[in-house]
Amino acid sequence: MNAENAPMTGKTTKDQAAAENPKSDPTDESNRIKDPDEWTTGSEPMTGAQASYLKTLSEQAKAPDAFEADLDKAEASKRIDALRKETGKD
């Protein structure tokens, strides 16, 4: 008996799970790394985690002006990326 004519048990077979797993589709770009300018939530205020990490990186890079408390998520991400490169954490 194959998966197509297996009785309906409410369980997912390994083949079905693999077919439904987005990681198994190399053409699926829904989870690709996007430019922060393309983020749908990029204009929202940065998260607490972003603020904390940006503050730490700006101190390590001796660039206190890189931290501003009122940044949005997209700008915070860009600054974090730049500071990671500058501090060798990338």
N, C-alpha and C positions, 0 to 999 in steps of 0.2 A: 504494500500500500504506500503510495507517495503522498506528499503534502497536499496535492490538489484534491484527492478523494479521501483524505483522512477525516474521521468523524470530528464534528465540531465539539471541542472540549472546553473552549474558552481559553485554552493555553496557546501561546505563540510558539511555533516551531523555530528551530535555529535558522532555517532558510527564510522564514517570514521576518524574523528579527533582523537578519542581515539585510534584507531588501528594504526594510523600513529605517535602517540606521543611516543617518545623513553622512556619517564618516565613511561609509562604504561607497559613496558616490563621488568619484574624483571630479566631476563637473559641477558639483553643488558649491556655489560661492556664497551661500547665505551666511556662512560663519567665517568669511574671510576677514582679514584685518583691514579695516576701513580707515581712510583718512579722517581725522577728527572733524574736518569741515563737512563731512558727509553724515555725521552722526545725527540721528533724529532728536537726541536729547543733548546735543552739544551746547545749546544755548542755556541749559539749566545751570544753576550754581554748581561749582565743583563740589565733589563729595568730601566728607571729612578725611577719608583715607588719602585722597589726592592732596588736600591741603597740608596734611601732616608730612607726607612724603616730599612734596614740593618745598616745604619749609626746611626739612632736613637737608635735601639736596642743595638748596640755595646757600645754606650755611656751610656745607662741605665745599662748595665751589667758590666760597667767599664772594658770592653775588647776591647780596640781600635784596637788591632791587628786582630779582627774578620772582620773588614772592609778593603777591598782592592778594589780600583776603577776598576781594570781590570778583575773582576770575570765574569764567564759566568752565564747564567740563572740557570743552574742546581746547581752549587756550591753555588750561592747566596741563592737559595731556601733552601738548606741543612743548611747553616749557620743561616738563618732566623729561621728555625724550631728549631735548637739547642738553639739559643738565646731566643726564645719565651719560651721554657721550662725552661731555666735558670732564666729568669726574671719573671716566673709565669704567662705569658700571654697566655699559651696554655690551 
